[in-house]
Amino acid sequence: MTVQRVKASVARGQSAAYIVQVSTKDGGSASGVTVALTSQPSSQKPLFTGGCGDSNGSARCPVSAVSDKQAVTLHAQIPVASDATSVTSVKLTATASVTTSAKWTPPAASETVAVTAAAASAGGSPTSSAPPAPPAAPGTTLPLGPVPNLNSVTSSLIGAGNASELFPAINPGATPSPSPGNGTDRRNAAPTAGSSAIAFVQPGLTGQVAGLIALAVAVLLTVTRLSLRRRFRSRKQGS
């Protein structure tokens, strides 16, 4: 008779499983053998789960014949209640008996399995939690200032100014009118002192047109002066 445990420990709410084997020795055989199960503590009831036919689910299993050539293998277990908080281990004992008039000691074997606390449920709170992460140190990132509106900035190089401000204003001199009764012809009258050479400009012309005319006269005088210098130099070299 042998008893082996499947696991060394189980949690509360699970079953401790065992394998029970029955055989004879010295070439003998036996019939009418019955295997009975007991447990410690007795509050956790043992039962057969395989190899007993209709007796599966009970604590007694009849075995028709046993020999030394082939052992009979039975499966048993002890269900551990989930509320059995005082149970720290369970022990299964299997005892074989046979009908005989001879005096003998029935063979027996036992095995113990440790019982641990039930595993925490999926929805339960964890036994331990990681400590909260320390707050992050304040960074040194500077806040962005307001973005200037580049559309409202105008370039000082764009937009030409009024060219008339670069030149002096030229106003036509006043023409003296002949006194009444004076029969002097206006065409033979000499120009008065202080009159300008550009007295023919009509008063309706704007200051910008007058400035452009003055600029043209200045350019013409410059070109004439340069031309005269070139002619003078060429004559001097030829002589």
Secondary structure, 3 states (H helix, E strand, C coil): CEEEECCCEEECCCEEEEEEEECCCCCCEEEEEEEEEEEECCCCCCEEEECCHHHCCCCEEEEEEEECCCCEEEEEEEECCCCCCCCCEEEEEEEEEECCCCCCCCCEEEEEEEEECCCCCCCCCCCCCCCCCCCCCCCCCCCCCCCCCHHHCCCCCCCCCCHHHHCCCCCCCCCCCCCCCCCCCHHHCCCCCCCCCCCCCCCCCCHHHHHHHHHHHHHHHHHHHHHHHHHHHHHHHHC
